[in-house]
Amino acid sequence: MEEAVRLCDLHNIPYVTYDCPYDSPLHEKSSINVISSCYLKDQYSELVQTDILDLLTRYTRHSKGLTIFTFGSKTIYYGRGDMQGTAQPFQVQVKSTLSAGDSFRTGCIYGLLKGLSDSETVDFASALAGCALTKYPITNNLPDLDEVMSLIKSR
């Protein structure tokens, strides 16, 4: 991991990672770090219950990248530097939760590659995950860009 981080940093290669501690080199050099509720509850259970914004601040102080906390169908928290925000996941008819997290992270990669703003990246990732939730089996029914954009416009 440390060598991958070093090479990405040396060659100015942006990357998206997930579920790593706020004081790790992987988080520090990441462009986007998506932190799942399972990881947060496992690693920072007291802060998740008492002060999620303090925990987000700990993350944003240790990286120049975007940090996103996901909680399934509940509020998404995100931040970069001194800026913090929230977003609501898209409400959809769930057929399967398989690959929702992977789809969210894929949406973050798309946002990074397309140069989307932080809020646009979070919305796109949430919409892609929402579309994935409506599919079963996901491997045979991957969401396409038109579906994601249509869900975003439906708000």
C-alpha positions in Angstrom: 0.0 0.0 0.0 2.7 2.5 0.9 4.5 1.9 -2.3 1.3 2.4 -4.3 0.7 5.7 -2.4 4.2 6.8 -3.0 4.1 6.1 -6.8 0.7 7.8 -7.2 2.0 10.8 -5.3 5.3 10.8 -7.3 3.5 10.7 -10.6 0.6 12.9 -9.6 -1.9 10.1 -10.2 -5.3 10.7 -8.4 -7.0 7.7 -6.8 -10.2 6.8 -5.0 -10.0 4.6 -1.9 -12.3 3.5 0.8 -12.5 2.5 4.5 -9.2 3.6 5.7 -8.3 5.5 8.9 -8.0 9.3 8.8 -4.3 9.2 9.9 -3.2 6.7 7.2 -1.0 7.7 4.2 -3.6 6.1 1.9 -6.2 8.6 3.1 -3.8 11.5 3.2 -2.9 11.3 -0.5 -6.3 10.2 -1.8 -8.4 12.2 -4.1 -11.5 10.7 -2.7 -12.0 8.4 0.3 -15.4 6.8 0.8 -16.0 5.5 4.3 -18.8 3.1 4.9 -21.0 3.1 7.9 -19.8 -0.5 8.8 -16.2 0.8 8.9 -17.1 3.9 10.9 -19.1 1.9 13.4 -16.3 -0.7 13.8 -13.4 1.8 14.1 -15.1 4.9 15.6 -18.3 3.7 17.2 -18.4 6.3 20.0 -17.8 9.2 17.6 -20.4 7.9 15.1 -23.0 8.0 17.8 -22.0 11.3 19.4 -20.3 13.6 16.9 -20.2 12.6 13.3 -19.1 16.1 12.2 -16.1 16.0 14.5 -15.1 12.7 13.0 -15.5 14.2 9.5 -13.3 17.1 10.5 -10.6 14.7 11.7 -10.7 13.1 8.2 -10.7 16.4 6.3 -7.8 17.8 8.3 -5.7 14.9 7.2 -6.2 15.1 3.5 -6.7 17.6 0.7 -9.1 15.1 -1.0 -12.8 14.6 -0.6 -14.0 12.4 2.3 -17.4 10.9 2.1 -19.3 9.0 4.9 -22.1 6.7 3.6 -24.9 5.3 5.7 -27.0 3.3 3.3 -30.4 5.0 2.9 -29.5 7.7 5.5 -27.8 11.1 5.1 -24.4 11.2 3.4 -21.8 13.4 5.0 -18.9 14.7 3.0 -16.2 17.3 3.2 -12.9 18.7 2.0 -10.7 21.1 4.0 -13.0 23.4 6.0 -16.1 22.7 3.8 -18.6 20.1 4.9 -21.9 19.1 3.4 -24.7 16.6 3.4 -26.7 14.9 0.7 -29.7 12.6 0.8 -29.5 9.2 -1.0 -31.9 8.6 -3.8 -35.1 6.8 -2.7 -35.7 3.8 -5.0 -37.4 0.5 -5.0 -34.7 -1.9 -3.8 -34.4 -5.3 -5.4 -30.9 -6.0 -4.1 -28.2 -4.3 -2.1 -25.5 -6.3 -3.8 -22.9 -3.9 -5.2 -24.4 -0.7 -3.9 -21.1 0.3 -2.2 -19.0 -0.7 -5.2 -21.4 1.3 -7.4 -21.1 4.4 -5.2 -17.3 4.2 -5.4 -17.5 3.7 -9.1 -19.6 6.9 -9.3 -16.8 8.7 -7.3 -14.2 7.6 -9.9 -16.5 8.9 -12.7 -16.8 12.2 -10.8 -13.0 12.4 -10.4 -12.4 11.6 -14.1 -15.0 14.1 -15.3 -13.9 16.9 -13.0 -17.2 17.2 -11.2 -17.5 19.3 -8.1 -17.7 17.6 -4.7 -21.5 17.9 -4.5 -21.9 16.7 -8.1 -19.6 13.8 -7.4 -21.6 12.8 -4.3 -24.9 13.1 -6.2 -23.7 11.1 -9.2 -22.3 8.4 -6.9 -25.5 8.3 -5.0 -27.6 8.1 -8.2 -25.4 5.3 -9.6 -25.7 3.3 -6.3 -29.5 4.0 -6.4 -29.7 2.6 -9.9 -27.7 -0.4 -8.9 -30.1 -1.1 -6.0 -33.0 -1.5 -8.5 -31.2 -4.3 -10.4 -31.0 -8.0 -9.8 -28.8 -9.6 -10.7 -26.6 -6.5 -11.1 -24.0 -8.4 -13.2 -26.6 -8.8 -16.0 -28.3 -5.4 -15.6 -25.6 -2.8 -15.1 -27.0 0.8 -15.0 -26.1 3.0 -17.9 -25.3 6.7 -17.9 -28.8 7.6 -19.2 -30.4 5.9 -16.2 -28.2 7.6 -13.7 -28.8 11.1 -15.3 -32.5 10.4 -15.4 -32.5 9.6 -11.6 -30.5 12.8 -10.9 -33.0 14.9 -12.9 -36.0 13.3 -11.1 -35.1 15.1 -7.9 
